[in-house]
Amino acid sequence: MTLPRDYRGQTCALARSMEIVGERWTLLILRDAFHGVRRFGEFAAHLGVPRAVLTDRLTTLTGAGVLERRPEPGTGRREVYGLTPKGVALWPAVRALTAWGEEFHAADGGPRRVFLHAEDGAPLDADGRCTGCGTAVPVADVVVAPGPGLAPPAPDDDPVTAALARPHRLLQPLLQPLLRPPLTTAPSGRPTRGPQR
């Protein structure tokens, strides 16, 4: 039996929020979006989520105005996903759930990833405040960095996992697009890519 997506009879704000972000995989998609994952294939490879499920979750999030699809800068052909202001407003919830998991379900060796204040490099506490300067750090000023519980990189890591082995500012694209060289005309008159020799 398939469960309904809505909470009929529940009129509270939490129930309405759960209709958007409460399905399996949705919070992990949002986590990756905060980390800077932008392309469908990157979400699929990093999460290991079935493509049909990923399509459904991304459709729900874009339909709710949490994510938006837009042309990838520099390519003009591919589309990428990015958090909207409504999506960015979910950061305290994502951060709090991550802190809760670290406190009650920690990985061996400590946190896999830590959040740092970009300005001074000090860690954030569970409430998102810098432990160095005491500032409540906005998401755009947060750096995600490898923690002591993160396993060493493996040769078969997907590109997102490999990139997250280095410190990275949240909301910035994690992986840069592969830009193709411009089309040129070969001596035969047919278009080709790259410089002519």
C-alpha positions in Angstrom: 0.0 0.0 0.0 1.4 3.4 -1.0 1.2 6.0 1.7 -0.4 9.3 0.7 1.9 12.4 0.4 -0.3 14.7 2.4 -1.4 14.6 6.0 -5.2 14.8 5.8 -6.7 16.1 8.9 -3.4 17.7 10.1 -3.5 21.4 9.8 -0.3 22.4 11.6 2.7 24.0 9.9 4.9 20.9 10.6 2.5 18.7 8.7 2.6 21.1 5.7 6.4 21.2 5.9 6.6 17.4 6.0 4.5 17.2 2.8 7.4 18.9 1.1 10.6 17.7 2.8 9.5 14.6 4.7 9.9 11.9 2.1 12.8 9.5 2.1 15.8 11.0 0.3 14.5 14.6 0.3 16.6 15.9 3.2 19.7 14.2 1.7 19.0 15.9 -1.6 18.8 19.2 0.3 22.0 18.5 2.2 23.8 17.9 -1.1 22.3 21.1 -2.6 23.7 23.0 0.4 27.1 21.4 -0.3 27.0 22.7 -3.9 25.7 19.6 -5.8 23.9 21.0 -8.9 23.5 18.3 -11.6 21.0 15.4 -11.7 23.8 12.9 -12.4 25.8 14.2 -9.4 22.9 13.7 -7.0 22.2 10.3 -8.4 25.8 9.1 -8.2 26.5 10.5 -4.7 23.2 9.4 -3.1 22.8 6.1 -4.9 19.1 6.9 -5.2 17.0 5.3 -8.0 16.7 7.8 -10.8 12.9 7.7 -10.8 12.8 8.5 -7.1 15.3 11.4 -7.6 13.2 12.8 -10.5 10.1 12.7 -8.2 11.9 14.4 -5.3 13.4 17.1 -7.4 10.0 17.7 -9.1 8.4 18.1 -5.7 11.1 20.4 -4.4 11.0 22.6 -7.6 7.2 22.6 -7.6 7.3 23.8 -4.0 9.8 26.6 -4.8 12.6 25.1 -2.6 14.8 24.4 -5.6 14.9 26.0 -9.1 16.1 24.6 -12.4 18.2 26.9 -14.5 20.6 26.7 -17.4 24.1 25.8 -16.3 26.4 28.8 -16.6 28.9 28.5 -19.4 27.1 25.6 -21.2 23.7 26.9 -22.0 22.4 23.4 -22.7 22.4 21.5 -19.4 20.2 22.4 -16.5 21.3 22.6 -12.9 19.4 22.8 -9.6 19.9 25.5 -7.1 18.4 26.4 -3.8 15.9 29.3 -3.8 15.7 31.7 -0.8 12.9 29.5 0.4 15.3 26.5 0.2 18.1 28.4 1.9 15.8 29.1 4.8 15.8 25.3 5.5 19.5 25.5 6.5 18.8 25.7 10.3 16.7 22.5 10.1 19.3 20.7 8.0 22.1 21.9 10.4 20.1 20.9 13.5 19.4 17.4 12.2 23.0 17.0 11.3 24.1 18.1 14.9 21.4 15.8 16.4 22.8 12.8 14.4 26.4 13.7 15.4 25.3 13.7 19.1 23.2 10.6 19.2 24.4 8.5 16.2 28.0 9.6 15.7 30.3 7.8 13.3 33.4 6.0 14.7 36.3 8.4 15.0 34.1 11.6 15.3 32.1 13.6 12.8 32.5 12.8 9.1 32.2 16.5 8.2 32.4 19.7 10.3 31.1 23.2 9.7 33.4 26.1 10.1 33.1 29.9 10.0 34.7 31.0 6.7 35.9 34.3 8.4 38.0 32.8 11.2 38.0 29.0 10.6 36.5 28.2 14.0 33.9 25.4 14.2 30.2 26.1 14.6 28.3 24.9 17.6 25.1 22.9 17.3 23.1 26.2 17.1 25.2 27.5 14.1 27.2 30.0 16.1 30.9 30.4 15.6 32.8 29.1 18.6 35.6 31.6 18.0 33.8 34.9 17.6 30.2 34.0 18.8 28.6 35.2 15.6 25.4 33.4 14.3 26.9 32.4 10.9 24.7 32.7 7.8 24.8 29.7 5.5 26.8 31.5 2.8 29.6 32.0 5.3 29.8 28.3 6.3 32.6 26.0 5.2 32.0 22.2 5.2 35.3 20.4 5.9 36.4 16.8 6.4 36.0 15.7 10.0 38.0 13.1 11.9 35.4 10.4 11.2 35.7 10.7 7.4 37.2 7.7 5.7 40.3 8.4 3.5 39.4 8.9 -0.2 39.1 5.8 -2.3 39.9 5.5 -6.0 36.4 4.6 -6.9 34.7 7.5 -5.0 32.1 9.4 -7.0 33.1 12.9 -7.9 30.9 14.5 -5.2 32.4 12.3 -2.4 35.9 13.0 -3.7 35.3 16.8 -3.8 33.8 16.7 -0.2 37.2 15.4 1.0 38.4 19.0 0.7 37.0 22.1 2.6 34.3 23.8 0.6 32.1 26.9 1.1 28.4 26.0 1.2 26.1 27.1 -1.6 29.0 27.3 -4.0 29.1 24.9 -6.9 31.0 21.8 -5.8 32.0 20.6 -9.2 32.7 22.9 -12.1 31.2 22.1 -15.5 33.3 20.6 -18.2 33.4 23.4 -20.8 33.7 22.2 -24.3 35.9 24.1 -26.7 34.0 26.3 -29.2 33.0 24.9 -32.6 35.3 25.7 -35.4 35.2 24.9 -39.1 37.5 22.2 -40.4 39.1 22.6 -43.9 36.3 20.2 -45.1 33.7 22.8 -44.1 32.3 20.6 -41.3 32.1 22.0 -37.7 34.6 20.5 -35.3 35.5 21.1 -31.6 38.7 22.6 -30.5 41.6 24.3 -32.2 42.6 23.4 -35.7 46.2 22.1 -36.1 
